[in-house]
Amino acid sequence: MKGKVVLITGATSGIGRACALVFGQAGAQVVVTGRDEARLAATAAELTQHGIAHRTVRADVGVEADSARAVAETIAAFGRLDVLINNAGISMRAMFQDADLDVIRRLMQTNFFGTVYTTKFALPHLLAAKGSIVGISSIAGYRGLPGRTGYSASKFAMQGFLEALRTELLPQGVHVLVACPGFTASNIRQTALAADGSAQGESPRDEGKMMTSEEVAHHLLQAVQQRRRDLVLTAQGKLTVFLNKWLPGLADKLVLNHFRKEEGSPVK
């Protein structure tokens, strides 16, 4: 990562923020985006404390102009772009029959179109560097999850987009990694959208028993360095992908039962 420039979307908390630190400590110059000015300032302070060269950009990936500006400011600051990490994302927790359609639209706009927009504007620079495009997807990109229809759809869409793009870019030498961390300790469940579009507030899971964001970031760094194609993390995540491929009927029942047991689950 020495001398490399890394742009990370949605990097004010969780996996994104951890990636900024881990890639920065490996020698990269990092640019982090986010919508919350206070969280951006806190992330910047932490990067400064670790002596990491960085820039912050207040931007919403779901807004095309913001995505273009984030890439433009990266190039203005550092003159190149080697790694794009499409990390920004939101989740949901509601049965489809109860959810406002706007919840689905918001998920697709951030998780899918946010990846499309930022990748589009970053691509000329990544082609020049023969760099890496990373999509932070989810096990929900392999296996639809009850109570997360919009989230699952957005991650399936992201993975289809990146798989097609990877194939297009094979002759040009650009690396594309689809990473599925599995359940990770972060704030994505607290900010997940309820049926009416409001933030869920409390996580329904024991965050202390999950893989940490820092562990995920270290795995991501290694996967980028090795230019891996796919990354699926946690034993539960790997088992889910395996069962869904080879025993899909059993996976349906196991996944349903698993999400029924979640505290306050909308899944019946």
Secondary structure, 3 states (H helix, E strand, C coil): CCCCEEEECCCCCHHHHHHHHHHHHCCCEEEEEECCHHHHHHHHHHHHHCCCCEEEEECCCCCHHHHHHHHHHHHHHHCCCCEEEECCCCCECCCCCCCCHHHHHHHHHHHHHHHHHHHHHHHHHHHHHCCEEEEECCHHHCCCCCCCHHHHHHHHHHHHHHHHHHHHHHHHCCEEEEEECCCEECCCCCCCECCCCCECCCCCCCHHHCEEHHHHHHHHHHHHHCCCCEEECCHHHHHHHHHHHHCHHHHHHHHHHHHHCCCCCCCC
